[in-house]
Amino acid sequence: PALGVRGLRVARANEDLLTRQLDAIALAAKELGRDEKSPTWVMAPMVATAREAKWFAGLCAERNLTAGAMIEVPAASLMADKLMPYLDFVSIGTNDLTQYTMAADRMSPQLAYLTDPWQPAVLRLISHTCKEGKRFNTAVGVCGEAAADPLLACVLTGLGVNSLSAASTAIAGVGAQLAAVDLETCQK
């Protein structure tokens, strides 16, 4: 269920499972010779509160892993100033963020007009998250359908997004569009 026990909430209910997963990641990173110069990033999904971010970041710090969170819940974006002190990076999951912001099931054809990634309310949340990311020196990425839209990629870059994660089929179009503009143009 979209509003059920999922993401980090599953991990909090099964902490042993998460710690075993983090231990395995840390061991693999060590065996690969990863260190501060080439850190291993681990991201928690569906983080909603600073308490959750702090808890996850603490588990990562114990294992020398770089902690991040998905920003998929409007509360996480609105409270980014409280989450970011604990995190090294965030990735905005635009599909879920749009669904939860617009209270519209993205699988419903009747509500498709509400799940458009250009929704002004969603762009405002992304902008706010980017401003807080800049303030706390926390990298902000975007994944989801929004990152695959060449024109929206320019807007996202202008808002302060540091990285985009899109389907491989979108990379050429997004890359060509971003190569055709400069940052100042994106910020207009």
Rosetta constraint file for C-alpha pairs under 8 A:
AtomPair CA 1 CA 5 HARMONIC 7.85 0.50
AtomPair CA 5 CA 9 HARMONIC 5.55 0.50
AtomPair CA 5 CA 10 HARMONIC 5.78 0.50
AtomPair CA 6 CA 10 HARMONIC 5.18 0.50
AtomPair CA 6 CA 46 HARMONIC 7.27 0.50
AtomPair CA 7 CA 11 HARMONIC 6.99 0.50
AtomPair CA 7 CA 44 HARMONIC 7.10 0.50
AtomPair CA 7 CA 45 HARMONIC 4.79 0.50
AtomPair CA 7 CA 46 HARMONIC 5.02 0.50
AtomPair CA 7 CA 47 HARMONIC 7.55 0.50
AtomPair CA 8 CA 12 HARMONIC 6.16 0.50
AtomPair CA 8 CA 44 HARMONIC 5.99 0.50
AtomPair CA 8 CA 45 HARMONIC 5.64 0.50
AtomPair CA 8 CA 46 HARMONIC 5.86 0.50
AtomPair CA 8 CA 47 HARMONIC 6.24 0.50
AtomPair CA 8 CA 52 HARMONIC 7.83 0.50
AtomPair CA 9 CA 13 HARMONIC 6.33 0.50
AtomPair CA 9 CA 46 HARMONIC 7.61 0.50
AtomPair CA 10 CA 14 HARMONIC 6.19 0.50
AtomPair CA 11 CA 15 HARMONIC 5.31 0.50
AtomPair CA 11 CA 17 HARMONIC 6.92 0.50
AtomPair CA 11 CA 18 HARMONIC 5.56 0.50
AtomPair CA 14 CA 18 HARMONIC 6.78 0.50
AtomPair CA 15 CA 19 HARMONIC 6.12 0.50
AtomPair CA 16 CA 20 HARMONIC 6.15 0.50
AtomPair CA 17 CA 21 HARMONIC 6.27 0.50
AtomPair CA 18 CA 22 HARMONIC 6.12 0.50
AtomPair CA 19 CA 23 HARMONIC 5.94 0.50
AtomPair CA 19 CA 59 HARMONIC 7.46 0.50
AtomPair CA 20 CA 24 HARMONIC 6.15 0.50
AtomPair CA 21 CA 25 HARMONIC 6.26 0.50
AtomPair CA 22 CA 26 HARMONIC 6.06 0.50
AtomPair CA 22 CA 59 HARMONIC 7.91 0.50
AtomPair CA 22 CA 60 HARMONIC 7.17 0.50
AtomPair CA 22 CA 63 HARMONIC 7.45 0.50
AtomPair CA 23 CA 27 HARMONIC 6.08 0.50
AtomPair CA 23 CA 63 HARMONIC 7.05 0.50
AtomPair CA 24 CA 28 HARMONIC 6.13 0.50
AtomPair CA 25 CA 29 HARMONIC 6.08 0.50
AtomPair CA 26 CA 30 HARMONIC 6.14 0.50
AtomPair CA 26 CA 40 HARMONIC 7.99 0.50
AtomPair CA 26 CA 63 HARMONIC 5.99 0.50
AtomPair CA 26 CA 64 HARMONIC 7.28 0.50
AtomPair CA 26 CA 65 HARMONIC 6.81 0.50
AtomPair CA 27 CA 31 HARMONIC 6.16 0.50
AtomPair CA 28 CA 32 HARMONIC 6.17 0.50
AtomPair CA 29 CA 33 HARMONIC 6.28 0.50
AtomPair CA 29 CA 34 HARMONIC 5.15 0.50
AtomPair CA 29 CA 35 HARMONIC 7.95 0.50
AtomPair CA 29 CA 40 HARMONIC 6.59 0.50
AtomPair CA 30 CA 34 HARMONIC 5.60 0.50
AtomPair CA 30 CA 35 HARMONIC 7.61 0.50
AtomPair CA 34 CA 38 HARMONIC 5.37 0.50
AtomPair CA 34 CA 39 HARMONIC 5.92 0.50
AtomPair CA 34 CA 40 HARMONIC 6.91 0.50
AtomPair CA 35 CA 39 HARMONIC 5.40 0.50
AtomPair CA 35 CA 40 HARMONIC 7.87 0.50
AtomPair CA 39 CA 65 HARMONIC 6.83 0.50
AtomPair CA 39 CA 66 HARMONIC 6.43 0.50
AtomPair CA 40 CA 65 HARMONIC 5.56 0.50
AtomPair CA 40 CA 66 HARMONIC 5.86 0.50
AtomPair CA 41 CA 65 HARMONIC 6.13 0.50
AtomPair CA 41 CA 66 HARMONIC 4.59 0.50
AtomPair CA 41 CA 67 HARMONIC 6.12 0.50
AtomPair CA 41 CA 68 HARMONIC 7.08 0.50
AtomPair CA 42 CA 60 HARMONIC 7.70 0.50
AtomPair CA 42 CA 65 HARMONIC 6.71 0.50
AtomPair CA 42 CA 66 HARMONIC 6.02 0.50
AtomPair CA 42 CA 67 HARMONIC 5.37 0.50
AtomPair CA 42 CA 68 HARMONIC 6.00 0.50
AtomPair CA 43 CA 67 HARMONIC 6.04 0.50
AtomPair CA 43 CA 68 HARMONIC 4.38 0.50
AtomPair CA 43 CA 69 HARMONIC 4.83 0.50
AtomPair CA 43 CA 70 HARMONIC 6.65 0.50
AtomPair CA 43 CA 90 HARMONIC 7.72 0.50
AtomPair CA 44 CA 56 HARMONIC 7.31 0.50
AtomPair CA 44 CA 67 HARMONIC 7.90 0.50
AtomPair CA 44 CA 68 HARMONIC 6.28 0.50
AtomPair CA 44 CA 69 HARMONIC 4.63 0.50
AtomPair CA 44 CA 70 HARMONIC 6.07 0.50
AtomPair CA 45 CA 69 HARMONIC 5.97 0.50
AtomPair CA 45 CA 70 HARMONIC 4.88 0.50
AtomPair CA 45 CA 71 HARMONIC 7.68 0.50
AtomPair CA 45 CA 72 HARMONIC 7.77 0.50
AtomPair CA 46 CA 69 HARMONIC 7.59 0.50
AtomPair CA 46 CA 70 HARMONIC 5.98 0.50
AtomPair CA 46 CA 71 HARMONIC 6.78 0.50
AtomPair CA 46 CA 72 HARMONIC 5.85 0.50
AtomPair CA 46 CA 73 HARMONIC 6.59 0.50
AtomPair CA 47 CA 52 HARMONIC 6.23 0.50
AtomPair CA 47 CA 53 HARMONIC 6.52 0.50
AtomPair CA 47 CA 69 HARMONIC 6.26 0.50
AtomPair CA 47 CA 70 HARMONIC 6.37 0.50
AtomPair CA 47 CA 71 HARMONIC 6.68 0.50
AtomPair CA 47 CA 72 HARMONIC 7.48 0.50
AtomPair CA 47 CA 73 HARMONIC 7.24 0.50
AtomPair CA 47 CA 76 HARMONIC 6.67 0.50
AtomPair CA 48 CA 52 HARMONIC 6.91 0.50
AtomPair CA 48 CA 53 HARMONIC 7.95 0.50
AtomPair CA 48 CA 71 HARMONIC 7.79 0.50
AtomPair CA 48 CA 73 HARMONIC 5.98 0.50
AtomPair CA 48 CA 74 HARMONIC 7.94 0.50
AtomPair CA 48 CA 75 HARMONIC 5.82 0.50
AtomPair CA 48 CA 76 HARMONIC 4.76 0.50
AtomPair CA 49 CA 53 HARMONIC 6.43 0.50
AtomPair CA 49 CA 75 HARMONIC 7.23 0.50
AtomPair CA 49 CA 76 HARMONIC 6.12 0.50
AtomPair CA 49 CA 79 HARMONIC 7.52 0.50
AtomPair CA 49 CA 83 HARMONIC 6.86 0.50
AtomPair CA 50 CA 54 HARMONIC 5.98 0.50
AtomPair CA 50 CA 79 HARMONIC 7.71 0.50
AtomPair CA 50 CA 82 HARMONIC 5.51 0.50
AtomPair CA 50 CA 83 HARMONIC 4.52 0.50
AtomPair CA 50 CA 86 HARMONIC 8.00 0.50
AtomPair CA 51 CA 55 HARMONIC 6.12 0.50
AtomPair CA 51 CA 83 HARMONIC 7.98 0.50
AtomPair CA 52 CA 56 HARMONIC 6.17 0.50
AtomPair CA 53 CA 57 HARMONIC 5.95 0.50
AtomPair CA 53 CA 69 HARMONIC 7.23 0.50
AtomPair CA 53 CA 83 HARMONIC 5.88 0.50
AtomPair CA 53 CA 86 HARMONIC 6.36 0.50
AtomPair CA 53 CA 87 HARMONIC 7.06 0.50
AtomPair CA 54 CA 58 HARMONIC 6.03 0.50
AtomPair CA 54 CA 83 HARMONIC 7.44 0.50
AtomPair CA 54 CA 86 HARMONIC 5.52 0.50
AtomPair CA 54 CA 87 HARMONIC 7.91 0.50
AtomPair CA 55 CA 59 HARMONIC 6.50 0.50
AtomPair CA 56 CA 60 HARMONIC 6.33 0.50
AtomPair CA 56 CA 67 HARMONIC 7.33 0.50
AtomPair CA 57 CA 61 HARMONIC 6.01 0.50
AtomPair CA 57 CA 66 HARMONIC 7.90 0.50
AtomPair CA 57 CA 67 HARMONIC 5.23 0.50
AtomPair CA 57 CA 68 HARMONIC 7.47 0.50
AtomPair CA 57 CA 86 HARMONIC 6.11 0.50
AtomPair CA 57 CA 87 HARMONIC 6.47 0.50
AtomPair CA 58 CA 62 HARMONIC 6.28 0.50
AtomPair CA 59 CA 63 HARMONIC 6.89 0.50
AtomPair CA 60 CA 64 HARMONIC 6.18 0.50
AtomPair CA 60 CA 65 HARMONIC 4.84 0.50
AtomPair CA 60 CA 66 HARMONIC 6.46 0.50
AtomPair CA 60 CA 67 HARMONIC 5.87 0.50
AtomPair CA 61 CA 65 HARMONIC 5.72 0.50
AtomPair CA 61 CA 66 HARMONIC 7.10 0.50
AtomPair CA 61 CA 67 HARMONIC 7.51 0.50
AtomPair CA 66 CA 87 HARMONIC 7.99 0.50
AtomPair CA 66 CA 88 HARMONIC 6.37 0.50
AtomPair CA 67 CA 86 HARMONIC 7.96 0.50
AtomPair CA 67 CA 87 HARMONIC 5.49 0.50
AtomPair CA 67 CA 88 HARMONIC 5.65 0.50
AtomPair CA 67 CA 89 HARMONIC 6.89 0.50
AtomPair CA 68 CA 87 HARMONIC 5.25 0.50
AtomPair CA 68 CA 88 HARMONIC 5.68 0.50
AtomPair CA 68 CA 89 HARMONIC 4.69 0.50
AtomPair CA 68 CA 90 HARMONIC 5.16 0.50
AtomPair CA 68 CA 91 HARMONIC 7.68 0.50
AtomPair CA 69 CA 87 HARMONIC 7.24 0.50
AtomPair CA 69 CA 89 HARMONIC 6.85 0.50
AtomPair CA 69 CA 90 HARMONIC 4.86 0.50
AtomPair CA 69 CA 91 HARMONIC 6.40 0.50
AtomPair CA 70 CA 90 HARMONIC 5.67 0.50
AtomPair CA 70 CA 91 HARMONIC 4.85 0.50
AtomPair CA 70 CA 92 HARMONIC 5.64 0.50
AtomPair CA 70 CA 93 HARMONIC 6.20 0.50
AtomPair CA 71 CA 76 HARMONIC 5.86 0.50
AtomPair CA 71 CA 77 HARMONIC 6.30 0.50
AtomPair CA 71 CA 90 HARMONIC 6.59 0.50
AtomPair CA 71 CA 91 HARMONIC 5.92 0.50
AtomPair CA 71 CA 92 HARMONIC 4.48 0.50
AtomPair CA 71 CA 93 HARMONIC 5.85 0.50
AtomPair CA 71 CA 97 HARMONIC 7.21 0.50
AtomPair CA 72 CA 76 HARMONIC 7.25 0.50
AtomPair CA 72 CA 77 HARMONIC 7.95 0.50
AtomPair CA 72 CA 92 HARMONIC 6.11 0.50
AtomPair CA 72 CA 93 HARMONIC 5.03 0.50
AtomPair CA 72 CA 94 HARMONIC 6.77 0.50
AtomPair CA 72 CA 95 HARMONIC 7.80 0.50
AtomPair CA 72 CA 96 HARMONIC 5.26 0.50
AtomPair CA 72 CA 97 HARMONIC 4.32 0.50
AtomPair CA 72 CA 100 HARMONIC 7.83 0.50
AtomPair CA 73 CA 77 HARMONIC 6.90 0.50
AtomPair CA 73 CA 96 HARMONIC 7.22 0.50
AtomPair CA 73 CA 97 HARMONIC 5.49 0.50
AtomPair CA 73 CA 100 HARMONIC 6.48 0.50
AtomPair CA 73 CA 101 HARMONIC 7.67 0.50
AtomPair CA 74 CA 78 HARMONIC 6.12 0.50
AtomPair CA 74 CA 97 HARMONIC 6.34 0.50
AtomPair CA 74 CA 100 HARMONIC 6.90 0.50
AtomPair CA 74 CA 101 HARMONIC 6.07 0.50
AtomPair CA 74 CA 125 HARMONIC 7.29 0.50
AtomPair CA 75 CA 79 HARMONIC 5.91 0.50
AtomPair CA 76 CA 80 HARMONIC 5.67 0.50
AtomPair CA 76 CA 83 HARMONIC 7.30 0.50
AtomPair CA 77 CA 125 HARMONIC 5.97 0.50
AtomPair CA 77 CA 126 HARMONIC 7.34 0.50
AtomPair CA 77 CA 128 HARMONIC 7.00 0.50
AtomPair CA 77 CA 129 HARMONIC 5.46 0.50
AtomPair CA 78 CA 125 HARMONIC 6.97 0.50
AtomPair CA 78 CA 128 HARMONIC 7.31 0.50
AtomPair CA 78 CA 129 HARMONIC 7.46 0.50
AtomPair CA 79 CA 83 HARMONIC 6.60 0.50
AtomPair CA 80 CA 84 HARMONIC 5.77 0.50
AtomPair CA 80 CA 129 HARMONIC 5.99 0.50
AtomPair CA 80 CA 132 HARMONIC 6.24 0.50
AtomPair CA 80 CA 133 HARMONIC 7.82 0.50
AtomPair CA 81 CA 85 HARMONIC 7.21 0.50
AtomPair CA 81 CA 132 HARMONIC 5.80 0.50
AtomPair CA 81 CA 136 HARMONIC 7.84 0.50
AtomPair CA 83 CA 87 HARMONIC 6.78 0.50
AtomPair CA 84 CA 88 HARMONIC 7.35 0.50
AtomPair CA 84 CA 89 HARMONIC 7.82 0.50
AtomPair CA 84 CA 132 HARMONIC 7.57 0.50
AtomPair CA 84 CA 133 HARMONIC 6.97 0.50
AtomPair CA 84 CA 136 HARMONIC 6.46 0.50
AtomPair CA 84 CA 138 HARMONIC 6.62 0.50
AtomPair CA 85 CA 136 HARMONIC 6.62 0.50
AtomPair CA 87 CA 138 HARMONIC 6.99 0.50
AtomPair CA 88 CA 138 HARMONIC 5.37 0.50
AtomPair CA 88 CA 139 HARMONIC 6.76 0.50
AtomPair CA 89 CA 138 HARMONIC 5.05 0.50
AtomPair CA 89 CA 139 HARMONIC 4.56 0.50
AtomPair CA 89 CA 140 HARMONIC 5.97 0.50
AtomPair CA 89 CA 141 HARMONIC 7.86 0.50
AtomPair CA 90 CA 138 HARMONIC 7.20 0.50
AtomPair CA 90 CA 139 HARMONIC 6.26 0.50
AtomPair CA 90 CA 140 HARMONIC 5.05 0.50
AtomPair CA 90 CA 141 HARMONIC 6.23 0.50
AtomPair CA 91 CA 140 HARMONIC 5.65 0.50
AtomPair CA 91 CA 141 HARMONIC 4.37 0.50
AtomPair CA 91 CA 142 HARMONIC 5.20 0.50
AtomPair CA 91 CA 143 HARMONIC 6.68 0.50
AtomPair CA 92 CA 97 HARMONIC 7.55 0.50
AtomPair CA 92 CA 126 HARMONIC 7.44 0.50
AtomPair CA 92 CA 140 HARMONIC 7.26 0.50
AtomPair CA 92 CA 141 HARMONIC 6.03 0.50
AtomPair CA 92 CA 142 HARMONIC 4.63 0.50
AtomPair CA 92 CA 143 HARMONIC 6.13 0.50
AtomPair CA 93 CA 97 HARMONIC 6.00 0.50
AtomPair CA 93 CA 142 HARMONIC 6.19 0.50
AtomPair CA 93 CA 143 HARMONIC 5.21 0.50
AtomPair CA 93 CA 144 HARMONIC 5.76 0.50
AtomPair CA 94 CA 98 HARMONIC 5.74 0.50
AtomPair CA 94 CA 117 HARMONIC 7.01 0.50
AtomPair CA 94 CA 122 HARMONIC 7.99 0.50
AtomPair CA 94 CA 142 HARMONIC 6.94 0.50
AtomPair CA 94 CA 143 HARMONIC 6.29 0.50
AtomPair CA 94 CA 144 HARMONIC 5.28 0.50
AtomPair CA 94 CA 145 HARMONIC 6.87 0.50
AtomPair CA 94 CA 146 HARMONIC 6.33 0.50
AtomPair CA 95 CA 99 HARMONIC 6.29 0.50
AtomPair CA 95 CA 106 HARMONIC 7.79 0.50
AtomPair CA 95 CA 115 HARMONIC 7.75 0.50
AtomPair CA 95 CA 117 HARMONIC 7.54 0.50
AtomPair CA 95 CA 144 HARMONIC 5.55 0.50
AtomPair CA 95 CA 145 HARMONIC 6.51 0.50
AtomPair CA 95 CA 146 HARMONIC 7.81 0.50
AtomPair CA 96 CA 100 HARMONIC 6.06 0.50
AtomPair CA 97 CA 101 HARMONIC 5.88 0.50
AtomPair CA 97 CA 122 HARMONIC 7.17 0.50
AtomPair CA 98 CA 102 HARMONIC 5.88 0.50
AtomPair CA 98 CA 115 HARMONIC 5.88 0.50
AtomPair CA 98 CA 116 HARMONIC 7.70 0.50
AtomPair CA 98 CA 117 HARMONIC 6.78 0.50
AtomPair CA 98 CA 119 HARMONIC 7.71 0.50
AtomPair CA 98 CA 122 HARMONIC 5.99 0.50
AtomPair CA 99 CA 103 HARMONIC 5.70 0.50
AtomPair CA 99 CA 104 HARMONIC 5.14 0.50
AtomPair CA 99 CA 105 HARMONIC 5.86 0.50
AtomPair CA 99 CA 106 HARMONIC 5.91 0.50
AtomPair CA 99 CA 115 HARMONIC 6.14 0.50
AtomPair CA 100 CA 104 HARMONIC 6.86 0.50
AtomPair CA 101 CA 121 HARMONIC 7.43 0.50
AtomPair CA 101 CA 122 HARMONIC 6.80 0.50
AtomPair CA 102 CA 114 HARMONIC 6.30 0.50
AtomPair CA 102 CA 115 HARMONIC 7.10 0.50
AtomPair CA 104 CA 108 HARMONIC 7.76 0.50
AtomPair CA 104 CA 111 HARMONIC 6.06 0.50
AtomPair CA 104 CA 114 HARMONIC 6.45 0.50
AtomPair CA 104 CA 115 HARMONIC 6.73 0.50
AtomPair CA 105 CA 111 HARMONIC 6.89 0.50
AtomPair CA 105 CA 115 HARMONIC 7.89 0.50
AtomPair CA 106 CA 111 HARMONIC 7.01 0.50
AtomPair CA 106 CA 112 HARMONIC 6.55 0.50
AtomPair CA 106 CA 115 HARMONIC 5.94 0.50
AtomPair CA 107 CA 112 HARMONIC 7.92 0.50
AtomPair CA 108 CA 112 HARMONIC 6.52 0.50
AtomPair CA 111 CA 115 HARMONIC 6.83 0.50
AtomPair CA 112 CA 116 HARMONIC 6.71 0.50
AtomPair CA 114 CA 119 HARMONIC 7.26 0.50
AtomPair CA 115 CA 119 HARMONIC 7.41 0.50
AtomPair CA 117 CA 122 HARMONIC 7.34 0.50
AtomPair CA 117 CA 145 HARMONIC 7.03 0.50
AtomPair CA 117 CA 146 HARMONIC 5.46 0.50
AtomPair CA 118 CA 122 HARMONIC 7.36 0.50
AtomPair CA 118 CA 123 HARMONIC 6.81 0.50
AtomPair CA 118 CA 146 HARMONIC 7.81 0.50
AtomPair CA 118 CA 152 HARMONIC 7.47 0.50
AtomPair CA 119 CA 123 HARMONIC 6.34 0.50
AtomPair CA 120 CA 124 HARMONIC 6.09 0.50
AtomPair CA 121 CA 125 HARMONIC 6.42 0.50
AtomPair CA 122 CA 126 HARMONIC 6.24 0.50
AtomPair CA 123 CA 127 HARMONIC 6.04 0.50
AtomPair CA 124 CA 128 HARMONIC 6.15 0.50
AtomPair CA 125 CA 129 HARMONIC 6.15 0.50
AtomPair CA 126 CA 130 HARMONIC 6.16 0.50
AtomPair CA 126 CA 156 HARMONIC 7.96 0.50
AtomPair CA 126 CA 159 HARMONIC 7.56 0.50
AtomPair CA 127 CA 131 HARMONIC 6.22 0.50
AtomPair CA 127 CA 159 HARMONIC 5.43 0.50
AtomPair CA 127 CA 160 HARMONIC 7.32 0.50
AtomPair CA 128 CA 132 HARMONIC 6.32 0.50
AtomPair CA 129 CA 133 HARMONIC 6.02 0.50
AtomPair CA 129 CA 140 HARMONIC 7.71 0.50
AtomPair CA 130 CA 134 HARMONIC 6.14 0.50
AtomPair CA 130 CA 140 HARMONIC 6.27 0.50
AtomPair CA 130 CA 159 HARMONIC 6.56 0.50
AtomPair CA 130 CA 160 HARMONIC 5.31 0.50
AtomPair CA 130 CA 161 HARMONIC 6.24 0.50
AtomPair CA 131 CA 135 HARMONIC 6.24 0.50
AtomPair CA 131 CA 160 HARMONIC 7.23 0.50
AtomPair CA 132 CA 136 HARMONIC 6.11 0.50
AtomPair CA 132 CA 138 HARMONIC 7.95 0.50
AtomPair CA 133 CA 137 HARMONIC 5.60 0.50
AtomPair CA 133 CA 138 HARMONIC 4.55 0.50
AtomPair CA 133 CA 139 HARMONIC 6.14 0.50
AtomPair CA 133 CA 140 HARMONIC 6.21 0.50
AtomPair CA 134 CA 138 HARMONIC 6.31 0.50
AtomPair CA 134 CA 139 HARMONIC 7.61 0.50
AtomPair CA 134 CA 160 HARMONIC 7.75 0.50
AtomPair CA 139 CA 161 HARMONIC 7.84 0.50
AtomPair CA 139 CA 162 HARMONIC 6.19 0.50
AtomPair CA 140 CA 160 HARMONIC 7.66 0.50
AtomPair CA 140 CA 161 HARMONIC 5.35 0.50
AtomPair CA 140 CA 162 HARMONIC 5.44 0.50
AtomPair CA 140 CA 163 HARMONIC 6.83 0.50
AtomPair CA 141 CA 161 HARMONIC 5.51 0.50
AtomPair CA 141 CA 162 HARMONIC 5.46 0.50
AtomPair CA 141 CA 163 HARMONIC 4.47 0.50
AtomPair CA 141 CA 164 HARMONIC 5.62 0.50
AtomPair CA 141 CA 165 HARMONIC 7.46 0.50
AtomPair CA 142 CA 146 HARMONIC 7.63 0.50
AtomPair CA 142 CA 147 HARMONIC 6.12 0.50
AtomPair CA 142 CA 161 HARMONIC 6.84 0.50
AtomPair CA 142 CA 163 HARMONIC 6.37 0.50
AtomPair CA 142 CA 164 HARMONIC 4.98 0.50
AtomPair CA 142 CA 165 HARMONIC 6.16 0.50
AtomPair CA 143 CA 147 HARMONIC 5.53 0.50
AtomPair CA 143 CA 164 HARMONIC 5.95 0.50
AtomPair CA 143 CA 165 HARMONIC 4.64 0.50
AtomPair CA 143 CA 166 HARMONIC 6.08 0.50
AtomPair CA 144 CA 148 HARMONIC 7.17 0.50
AtomPair CA 144 CA 165 HARMONIC 7.11 0.50
AtomPair CA 144 CA 166 HARMONIC 6.39 0.50
AtomPair CA 145 CA 149 HARMONIC 6.87 0.50
AtomPair CA 145 CA 166 HARMONIC 7.19 0.50
AtomPair CA 146 CA 152 HARMONIC 6.35 0.50
AtomPair CA 146 CA 153 HARMONIC 7.07 0.50
AtomPair CA 147 CA 152 HARMONIC 7.10 0.50
AtomPair CA 147 CA 153 HARMONIC 5.67 0.50
AtomPair CA 147 CA 164 HARMONIC 5.50 0.50
AtomPair CA 147 CA 165 HARMONIC 6.07 0.50
AtomPair CA 147 CA 166 HARMONIC 5.45 0.50
AtomPair CA 148 CA 152 HARMONIC 7.99 0.50
AtomPair CA 148 CA 153 HARMONIC 7.16 0.50
AtomPair CA 148 CA 165 HARMONIC 7.76 0.50
AtomPair CA 148 CA 166 HARMONIC 5.13 0.50
AtomPair CA 148 CA 167 HARMONIC 6.82 0.50
AtomPair CA 148 CA 170 HARMONIC 5.27 0.50
AtomPair CA 148 CA 171 HARMONIC 7.24 0.50
AtomPair CA 148 CA 174 HARMONIC 6.54 0.50
AtomPair CA 149 CA 153 HARMONIC 5.91 0.50
AtomPair CA 149 CA 170 HARMONIC 7.57 0.50
AtomPair CA 149 CA 174 HARMONIC 6.66 0.50
AtomPair CA 150 CA 154 HARMONIC 6.77 0.50
AtomPair CA 150 CA 173 HARMONIC 6.04 0.50
AtomPair CA 150 CA 174 HARMONIC 4.28 0.50
AtomPair CA 150 CA 175 HARMONIC 7.70 0.50
AtomPair CA 150 CA 177 HARMONIC 5.75 0.50
AtomPair CA 150 CA 178 HARMONIC 7.46 0.50
AtomPair CA 151 CA 155 HARMONIC 6.75 0.50
AtomPair CA 151 CA 174 HARMONIC 7.76 0.50
AtomPair CA 151 CA 177 HARMONIC 7.10 0.50
AtomPair CA 152 CA 156 HARMONIC 6.07 0.50
AtomPair CA 153 CA 157 HARMONIC 6.07 0.50
AtomPair CA 153 CA 164 HARMONIC 7.69 0.50
AtomPair CA 153 CA 174 HARMONIC 6.70 0.50
AtomPair CA 153 CA 178 HARMONIC 7.38 0.50
AtomPair CA 154 CA 158 HARMONIC 6.16 0.50
AtomPair CA 154 CA 177 HARMONIC 7.57 0.50
AtomPair CA 154 CA 178 HARMONIC 6.26 0.50
AtomPair CA 154 CA 186 HARMONIC 5.19 0.50
AtomPair CA 155 CA 159 HARMONIC 6.21 0.50
AtomPair CA 155 CA 186 HARMONIC 5.68 0.50
AtomPair CA 155 CA 187 HARMONIC 7.07 0.50
AtomPair CA 156 CA 160 HARMONIC 6.51 0.50
AtomPair CA 156 CA 161 HARMONIC 5.58 0.50
AtomPair CA 156 CA 186 HARMONIC 7.97 0.50
AtomPair CA 157 CA 161 HARMONIC 4.91 0.50
AtomPair CA 157 CA 162 HARMONIC 6.89 0.50
AtomPair CA 157 CA 183 HARMONIC 7.33 0.50
AtomPair CA 157 CA 186 HARMONIC 6.31 0.50
AtomPair CA 157 CA 187 HARMONIC 7.50 0.50
AtomPair CA 158 CA 183 HARMONIC 6.40 0.50
AtomPair CA 158 CA 184 HARMONIC 7.51 0.50
AtomPair CA 158 CA 185 HARMONIC 7.70 0.50
AtomPair CA 158 CA 186 HARMONIC 4.32 0.50
AtomPair CA 158 CA 187 HARMONIC 3.90 0.50
AtomPair CA 158 CA 188 HARMONIC 7.25 0.50
AtomPair CA 159 CA 186 HARMONIC 7.94 0.50
AtomPair CA 159 CA 187 HARMONIC 6.49 0.50
AtomPair CA 166 CA 170 HARMONIC 6.30 0.50
AtomPair CA 166 CA 171 HARMONIC 6.73 0.50
AtomPair CA 167 CA 171 HARMONIC 6.89 0.50
AtomPair CA 170 CA 174 HARMONIC 6.11 0.50
AtomPair CA 171 CA 175 HARMONIC 5.74 0.50
AtomPair CA 172 CA 176 HARMONIC 6.00 0.50
AtomPair CA 173 CA 177 HARMONIC 6.21 0.50
AtomPair CA 174 CA 178 HARMONIC 6.17 0.50
AtomPair CA 175 CA 179 HARMONIC 6.00 0.50
AtomPair CA 176 CA 180 HARMONIC 6.29 0.50
AtomPair CA 177 CA 181 HARMONIC 6.89 0.50
AtomPair CA 178 CA 182 HARMONIC 7.47 0.50
AtomPair CA 181 CA 185 HARMONIC 6.25 0.50
AtomPair CA 181 CA 186 HARMONIC 7.08 0.50
AtomPair CA 182 CA 186 HARMONIC 6.52 0.50
AtomPair CA 183 CA 187 HARMONIC 6.22 0.50
AtomPair CA 184 CA 188 HARMONIC 6.67 0.50
